[in-house]
Structures are given as C-alpha cells and as structure tokens.
Amino acid sequence: MSMAPVLICRPGPRAAALAEAMAARGFVVEHGEAMALEPLPEDAAQRAAWLDFDQFRRVVVVSPFAAECMAEAVDRYWPQLPVGIDYYAVGAATAATLHRELGVRVHLPPAGGGDTSEALLALGSLQRLDEQRVLLVAGEGGRPLLAETLAARGACLTRLAVYRRRLLEPAEPLRQRLTAGDYRALVVTSGEILEHLARWCSHTALHQPLIVSSTRLATLAGTLGFRRPVVASGATPAALADAVTKGDPEKADVDHDDLEKG
C-alpha cells in the first residue's frame, strides 16, 4: 500500500472516530478542516421550544451535534426528562448521542435504508401526523425535505435551528492535496462541503475516488465533475471505511464507472 493518505473532511468530533476506522484498515489518514459547527446563542424561539418540550409528541434530530445542543438545553430546563415523547434520528451516530446524553430510546431509519432523511420518512409512525406537535432539531439551512414532508403529513411542526455551519477556506496542506490530486480517496458526507471543496479540485483530483454517504451526494458529485464516486452503505465510520476499501485504486475488482451501492 502506498503512503498516499485518505482525506477526511467530516466536521466536529466525529472526525476522530472516522479516522480510527480508516487507520484500522491500514490507511494513512489526513483530516482536512472544511467546516466548523458552532452552537447558536439561545433566542426566544429556542427558549419557547425548551419550555414547551413536554408538549411535543415526537422529536426528530438530524445530526449528532444537534443532539448534543438539544441535550444540553433540555438538561437545563428539565432536570427530569418528560415522558411520552418519541425520539427519531436520521442516523445511528445521532441516535447514540441521544441515548448517551438523555437515556432515551430512539427510532432509526429501517435497516438497509441508509442514514438519510428519505429513509427516516419511510417509518410507519411518521406517515400520518394529524395535528401532532413535532419538534425538528437541526442546524441553520440544510435540506427542507424533513420539515416539508412532516408538515405535509399533518404535523404541527416546530423547526428549531440550534447550530450554524461555517465553511472554512482549506489550509495550505489540504489545498495542495486537492490541487495535485495527491491522495488515495476523499471522504465527504455533506453536500455543502462537497460543493465547497470542488472549487480547489484539479482535473487529477476529480478522477480520484470520492467516498460519499448517499446516492444523492453521488449525483451532486457527478454534476460537480467528480468521476469516481463510491457510495457507502451509510454515514457511519465503518460504512465509510468499507467504501474506501471498495474504491481503492489498487483493487482490481472495482469498476469505477458504476456507483457502488455499499
């Protein structure tokens, strides 16, 4: 195995677990800072949601960082967690954070569906939400699919932004890697980060393996000019590390003209 690194551009503390999974498979890893996650100061909308937390029938959380922000706030307002709330998470890492911080059972997308909003919305308990109060905890911006679909299914929806994403200009080492295409694979799990990094990717970089966590991101990658997307079976460290192995240029059995389904 050559010493060209796998570049991971996952923001926040989850990057460490991803790096460990890659290293466990024998890959050299470099972490590229492309985005910072910053908690938003509590405003009137947040305060109202936390005070009324016991009035929500369902709480949907989109990311581990959103789960951390929510757990910190709920702990301040509710020393004893209200009962009768069903919790939902888009991915396993978010569910694990909710369970660790709040001790709650969490509904996840059906097995094999991937860690996506579409997969979560396939759950039977989210099909009819007639007048149920639903809290959606997320970051600023992001995809509107969850909010729009839950509202269309009858939910009395409160969408609460608890953090912001701030894009960072790549530091010189990462910029040089992207300019030269000098890496084994690039791992990206955010469309916003992918669009951001594409500005620095050379023709060579666009022909290197790109590991993404959904077919939606693979489609976006194609529009940005990436020629070798590999779709992981999810956004977990293990799934992404497995996809790096599948997309490895030294693997003779990989057909890079097709999207790997993971």
N, C-alpha and C positions, 0 to 999 in steps of 0.2 A: 504494500500500500504506500502510495506516495504521501508526502507530508503536506500536500495542499489541504487547507482547512475547510471544514463545513462552516459557513457563515450563518449564524442565527440572529434574527432581528426581532425577537419577541420582547416586548417591553415589560418592565416590572420584575418582581421576584421570581416569576415563573420561568424566566430565562435560565436560572441556575439548574432547575430540575431537567430542563430540556438538554442543557449542556452535559449533565451527568449521563443521561440516556444515550447521547451520541458517543461520549467517551467510552461507555461500557461496551459499545460495538466496535471500538478500535479507531474511531475517527478523531482526528485533531479538530478542535473547535475554536472558533473566534466569535466573540459576541459583538455585534455592531449596534450601537445605540442610534436608533432612528426615531424613537418616540418616547416621551415622558408622560406618565399618568399622574395627575395632580388632583387631590380632593377639592371639591368646590366648597367655599365657605357656606355655612348653613344660612339659608334665606327663609322667607316666610312660607314658601311652598314646601320646602323640606320640613320645617317645623310643624306645619299643619299635618303633613302625612305621618310623621312620627307620633304626634299626639293622638291621631285617629287610627293608629296601627291596628288596634283591636277590631276596627270596623271592616277591615278588608277580609274578603273570603279567600282570595288567592293572591300570592305574592310571587312574581316572576322576576328572576335576576339573571342578567345577561353575561356577567363576567366575574371572575374571582375578585377583581378589585372593587367592583360594585358590591359584591357580597361583603367584603371587608368594611367598606364605608357604611353600609347599611347596618351591619352587626354592631359597629361602634356606636352608631346613633341609637339603635334600639336598646342597647345596654344602658345608655344614659337615661332614656325616657321610661324604660320598662325593666326594672330590676327583676321582675318575674315575667317571663315571656307570655303573652296572651295565648290562649288555646283556641282551637277551631279554625286555624289558618292552614291552608295547603300551600306548600312551597314548591316552586318549579325552578329549574336551572337549565340553561342551554347546553352546558357541558359538564363532564364529570369533575373537572377541577373546581368549577363554581359550586357544584353540589357538595364536594368535600370541604370547601371553605365554609359553607353554611352549616354543615354538620359539626365541624370543629368549633366554630365560633358560637353557634346558637343551640347545638344539640338537636336539631330538627331533622325529620325525615324529609327527603327531597325527591320530587318526581323528575325523571330524566326522559329524554327522547327515547323511543323504542330502540331496542338492541339492533345494531346494524344500520340504523338510520343516519348515524353521524352526529357530530356536535354542531347542529345548525338550528336556526330559527324555524326553518321549514319542518325539520324532524320533530321539534318540540310541539309545534302546532298540530301534528298528527295525533297527539294523545287524545283519547276519547273524552277525558274530563275537561278538555278545553274546546270542545266542539260547540256546546250551547252554554252561553254565559248570561242568560237573560237577567239583566239588571243586577248582576253580581258585582260587588265592588272589587276591582282588581288593581293591584299596585305593580307597576312595571319599573324596576330599578335598573338604571343604565348610566352610560356616560352621555355627555353632550353630543349632539349629532348622531351619527350612526344610521343604520338601516331603519326605515319606518315600518318594515313588514310586520313585526310583532305587534306594535301598537295599532296599526291599521286593521290587522286581522282580528285581534281581540275585541276591538271596538265594533267591528262589523258583525261579530258573533254575539253582540248584545251586552258586552261588559260595560259597566260604569267605570271607565278606566282613568287612572291617575298615572301619568308617566313622569318619573322623577329622575332628573339628572343629578348624580352625586359626585361626578368627577369629569375632568376635561382631559382630552388628549392633546399633547403639544408636539408637533413634528420637530425633529432636530436635524440640522444640516449634518451630514456624515462627517465624522472626524477624518483626518487625512489618511490613516491606515485603511479604513473601510472604503473611502473614496478611491484609493489606489487599487484595492482588490476589485471593485466594480468596474473601474476603467480598464484594467488588464484582463478581467475575467479569470483572475488567479485564485480560484477556489474550486473545491470538489462539488459543492452544492450550496444553494442559497435557500434558507428556510424562512418563509413568511406566512403568517396566519391572519393578516389584516389587509384588506383591500386598500385602505388609506396608506399603509406603509408601502405596499407594493407599488402603488402609483408614485409615491414619493421617491423610492429608490430607483425606479425606472429611468429617472432623469439622468442618473450617473452611470447607467449600464451601457457599456460599449457593445458593439456587434458580437465580440467574443463572449461577453457576459450573457448576452441574450441567448446564446447557444449552449450555455451550461445548464445542468439540471436545476430546476426550480421546484422546491417542495412546498406544496400548499395544502390546506386542510379541508378544502371543499371543491366541488366541481364549479361552483360559482366563481371562486378565485381563479381556477384554471382558465375559465372563459375570459375573465378580465385579463389574465396574463397573456392570453393569445392576442387580445386587442392591443396590448402594450408592446408586442413584438417578441415575447419570450417563446422560444421554440421547443423547449423540452420540459413542460410541466409534468410533475408527478403528483397525483392526488393521494394524500394519505387517507387512511380509514377514519381519521378523526383528528382532533387537535391535541390529544394527549402526548406527552413526551415519547411514550413507547410507539404510538402510531406514527409519529413524525420520524422517529429514528428508523423504524422499519421501512418507511418510504425512502429515506436517504439510501438505504442499502439497495432497494429496488432501482433507484435512479442512478446508482453509482456507474460512472462511465466505464469502469473496468469489468462490469458484469456483462458478459457476452449475451446473456439470455434476455436482456431488457430491450424492448422495442420502443424507442423514444418517439416514434411517430404517432403512438397511441397514448391517450391519457390512462395512466394506471389508476385502477379503481381502489386499490388497497384492500 
